Amino acid sequence: MGPGSAPPQVPPDTRSSRLRELALVFLKLGTVSFGGPAAHTALMEEECVRRRNWLGRRDFLDLVSATNLIPGPNSTELAIHIGHRRAGVAGLLVAGSCFILPATLIVLCCAWVYVRVGTLPQLAGALYGVKPVVVAIIALALVRFARTALHGPRLLILGVAALAAVCGGLHELLVLGTAGLLAAVLPPTRGLPPRAGAAVVLLGALPTPRATAAAAGLLATTTTATTFGLLPLFLFFAKVGSVLFGSGYVLLAFLQSDLVDRWQWLSTEELLDAVAIGQVTPGPLFTTATFIGYVLAGVPGAAVATVGIFLPAFVFVAVSAPFIPRLRQSQRLGRALDGLNVASLALMFAVSWQLACASVVDLLTLGLAVGAGVVLARRWLGSACLVLAGGLFGAGLGHFGWAG
């Protein structure tokens, strides 16, 4: 069996201690990881690379690129990959489950309140303080990623071209694939040809994210109509977790087409409330499924929907993880990974810029972002503590009507 073809072999005593570490770290991350996949990635880099040195930054970027190439929730798949690297199959299960669990419980509580009160919990104040801190965490992580990924003018030019393509509204997968292909076929001794950047743009002309959402809606509506039950609920969310690439547009298209339009299990208002809860609570956006499952069938529905949407991610990572170390052993495939890494960095930068524009809205939030950046850079506090502090600060301001 070739290198990289099996999970790492860890002595039993070391494995148990590593599993405990993984559980504690990812339970913490799952509790404080506001801000979407870019923020989750930055928090994992802070905890697993910078603070604990569980893997190198280049290895971490390889895992980020791998999650971009398979369907499902990228940040959850990154947690699962890290667990696999750290403690094999058991680590894969522990890291992924512990990252999902806090968000699932928080969303479940929100759903309980929603069903009984009929409104969403008011989280605006806490989010007002959390978001600028998250922006600072992402910004520092991007700087560290750039130092690792952009080694040489060829990759720098490729990264700029990928960023231009993403900002132009081109589909993420096509930008990633084109960047990896260009990096693989161009010899490392040559610079990137002037027309290579144009190739990224031209080859990624279609589909746009909205076109992908429309295609997802078309796929969803081809599903045979069915009456509500726990098994159909599980199968629907397992399908979503198995085929969903891209942004929230795509997730919304699946949910709207089947659950609202075709089957009429939910109203449009309930769907929008579910997506909103997934966005304002920590952890992966896929916990929207937990909210929907509870609204439809209580705790059993929440459990079935959550398992259904996340289960494919564990399967995809378990199948793909052994092949990632092999890619680095080939010069050409290693260069392709370098291209995927700079394209992934471009994706993170584009999403992070949107988050920054939405989060730093006045002098107070600007001060929070800058202050959090200084504290992190000097290592006075960890990122998780800063996120909690930002949330408490924002909640305090909201109590007195000063936030937002």
N, C-alpha and C positions, 0 to 999 in steps of 0.2 A: 504494500500500500504506500503510495507516494506521500511526500510531505504535504501537510495541509489538507489531507483527505479525511481526517478523523478529528473529533473534538479533542482538546488538550487533555492529556492524562495528568490528573492531580492526585497526590496522596490523600487518603481518606481524611486524616486530621486537618490537613491544609484545606481540603475541599469544604469541610464543614465551617471552618472559620471564614473562608471566602464567601460562602453562601450567606452567612450572617451579615458580612460586610455589604454584600450586594443588596440584601433585603433592606438594611437600614438606609443605605444611600438612596435607593430608588423609591422607598417609601417617602423619604424626605423630598426628593425631587418631584414625585407625583403630587405632593401637597402644595408646593410653592411654584410650580412651573406654569406661570401665566404667560400669555403672549404668543402662543402658536409654535409651530415646529422650529422656526429659527431661534426663538428664545429657549426652547427645550434643548436644542443642540448646543447652544452656548452654555447652558447650565451643566449639561453632561460633560462638556469639555473642561469646564472649571473644576468639577468634582472628580472626574475619572482620569483626566490627563494631567492637569496642572497641579492639583492638590495631592492626588494619590498615586500618580504615575503608573496606573494600571496598564496603559498602552501608550505608544508614542503618538505624537500629533499627526504624523503621516499615516500611521495605521488607522487612527481615528477618522481622518478624512477619507480613507479608502472605504470605511464602513458607511460614512455619510453618502458617498457616491453609490454604494451598493443598494442602500435603501431607496434611492431615487429611481432605481431601475426595476423595482418590483412594486406591485400594487399594494395598497394598504396604508396605514398611518405611519409616516416616515419616522417620527420621533419615537414611537413605540417600538418600531423595528430596530431603531438604533439602540435602544435600551436592551432589546433581546440579543442583538449582536454582541454588545459589550458583555452581557452575562455569559454568552457562549464562549467568548474569548477568555473570560476570567475563570469559569468553572464548568465548562462543557455543557452537556444537555441539561443538567440540573440547574446550572447558572442561567441558562437560556429561559427556563420556566420561572425561576425566582425573580430575575430582574424584570422581565416583562410583566409578570403578574403584580409585582409590588409597585411598578410605575403606574399601572392601570387602576389599582385598587383605591387609592385615596380619591382620585377624580370620580370614580364610579360612586363611592359613598357620598361625596359632596353633591353630585348631581342627583343621586337618589333622594337625599334630604330636600333638595330644591324641588324635585318632582312631588314629593309628599306635601310640601307647603303649597305648591301650585294647584294640586288637585283639590285641596281643602279650602284654599283662600281664593283661587282663581286669578292670581296675579303673580308676577315674578318678584323674587327678593330684590331689594334695592341694594345694588353693589357699586353704584357709581362712585361713591366717596372712596372706597377702598381701591378701586381700579384707578382712580385719579392719582393716587400715590404709588401704586405698583408699576404702572406702565412706564414712567420715566426711568425707574430703576432697571426695569427689563431692557430698555433701550441702551442704557450704559453697559449692562452685562453683554448684550449682543455686540456692541461696538468694540469692546475689548477683545472678545472672542474672534471677531472678524479680522482684527489686526494680527492676532496670533496665527490664525489660519492663513492669512495672506503671506506671512513670512515663510510659512512652510510650503504652501502650494505654488507660489509664483517664483520659482527658482529659474531665472533666465528670461530674456526678452521674448522668446517664442511663446512661452506660457502666459506672459503678461499681455501680449497682444491678443492671444486667443481668449483670455479672460475678459478683456475689454470688449471684444467682438461678441462674446456670449452675453455679456451684460446688456449691450445694445439690442441684441435680438430679444432678450427677455423683456426689456423695457418697452420694446415695440409690440408686445402682446403676443409673441410667438410661443408655441407650445413647449413646455419644459422638457418633455421627453425627446423631442426632435433636436432641441438645442444641445442637450446632454449627449445624444448619440452622435451628432455632427462634430462636437468638440472632441469626443473620444476618438472618432475616426480620423480626424485631421491630425491629432497628436500622435496616433499610431503610425500613420503612413508617412509622415514627414520625418526624415532623419534628424537625430538630435543635434547634429552639427550645423544644420541649416536654420536660418531664420524662417519665420512664418511668411509665406508669400503675401504680397499686398492684397491679392484677391481672396485670401482665405477668410478674412472677416466677412467679406460680402457673401461667401459661400454659406457661412453660418446663417446669415439673414435670409438668403434666397431659398436654401433648402428647408428652412423653418417657416416658410411663408404660410403654410397651412398644416394642421389646423390651429386656430387661435383657441384660447381657453374657453370662450363662449361657444365656439363651434364644437369643442369637445363635450361641453355640457349638453348641447343639443343632441349629439350622438349618444351620450349617456341616457338622455331622456328617451330617445328612440329605442335603445336597448331595453330600458326598463319597461316601456309600454308593450313590448312583445311578450311579456310574461303573462301566462294564462290567469284570468281572473279567478279569485278564490275567496272563500269565506274565512273569517278570522279564526285563528287557532295558534297555539304555541309552536307547533311544528312549522306551519307556513311562516310565522314570524321569524323563527330561527333560520329557515332556508332563505328568506329574503335578505336578512342582514348578512348571512354567510356569502351570498352572491355579491352584495355590495363590497364586503371586505376582500373578496377575491379578484375583483375586476376594476376597482376604483383607483385611477391615477389622478393627479392634478389637484386643483384648488377646491375651495368650498362650493364653487359653482357646480362642480360635478356631483358632489354629495347631495346638494340641494335638488339637483335634477332627478336623481334616483328617487329620493324621498317624495318629491312632489308628484312625479309621474305615476308611481304605483300606490303609495299610501294615501294620497289625497285624490288624484284625478281618477285613477282606475278602480281602486278597491274601496275608497271612501272610508278608510279606517280612521283618518284624522281630518280635521278641518285645516284650512290654510293658516288660520291664526295659531292653532296649536303647533303646527309645523314650524312656523317662524319663532314661536316662543321656545321650542325645543332647540333650534339652531342657536338662538340667542344665549340660552343657558350653556350650551356647549362652548360658546366663544368666551363668555365672561368667567367661567370657572377654570381652575387649573387643570393641567393634563391634556390629553389628546382630544381633539374636536369629535372624534368618533364616539365619545361618551354621550353625544346626542342620542345614540341608540338606547342608552340606559333610560333617559328621560321618556322617550317615546314608548318603550316597553312598559314602563310603570304606568303611564297615562292609559295605555290600552289594557293592561292585565295585572296591575299591581307588581308586587315583588317578583313573582314567577316570570312575568313578562319582561321585567327589567333584567333579570338574570339571563333569560334565553336570548334576548336581543344583544346584550353585552358579549356573551360568549360567542354568538354567531358572527358579530362584526370583527372581533379581534382574533378569533381562532385561525383564520387564514394567514395572518401575519406570522404567527409562531411556525406554521408549516413552511411558509416561503423562506423564512430565515434559516430554519433547520436544514432545508434542502440546499440553499445557496451558500451558507457560511463556509463550508469546507473548501469551496473553490476560490475564495478571495485570496488566501495566501499564495495559491498557485499562480495567480495572475502576475504577481510581483516577480516571479522567477523567470518569466519571459520578458525580454527587453521590449519587444513590441507591445505586448499587453500591458507591461508596466507603464509605457508611455501613454497608452490609452487611458489607464487609470489616472495618470497625471492630468490628462485633458478633462476627464470626468470631474476631477477634483476642482479644477479652476472653474468649470461650468457650474458645479454645485455651489461654489463660493459666490459666483455671480447671482445665482438664484437667491441665496441667503441675503445678499446685499440688497437686491431689488425689494424683497419682502420687508427687510428691516427698515429700509428708507420709508416705505409706506407706513409702517408701524410708528416710526419716529415722528412723521408728519402728523399722525393722528394723536400722538401721546404728548408731545412737547408743544403745548398750546398757549403757554403764557410764561412770564418770568419765573413763577414759582416752580412749575414743572421743569423749566430749563435748569434752575438751580438744583432741583432734585437729581436730574440726570447727571449734571457735572459733578455734584458732590458724591453721588454713588460711584461714578467713574474713578474719582480720586481715592475713595476708600478701598475700592477693589484693586486698583493699581498698586497701592501701598500695602495691600493684604492686611488691613486693619480688621476687616470682617469678611466672612464668607458670603457668597452670593445668596444662599438661602436665607440667612439672617437679614440681609439687606432687603430682600423681597418682602419678608414679614414686617420689617420696620416701615417700609414704604406703605404697605397696606394699612397698618395701624395709624400711621400719620395721616393718610388720606381719609380713613374712616373718621378720625377725630375732626378733620376739617369739614367733612360732610355733615357731621353731627351739628356743627355750628353754622352750616349753610355756606361755608367758604369754598367748598370744592366744586369743580366744574364751572 
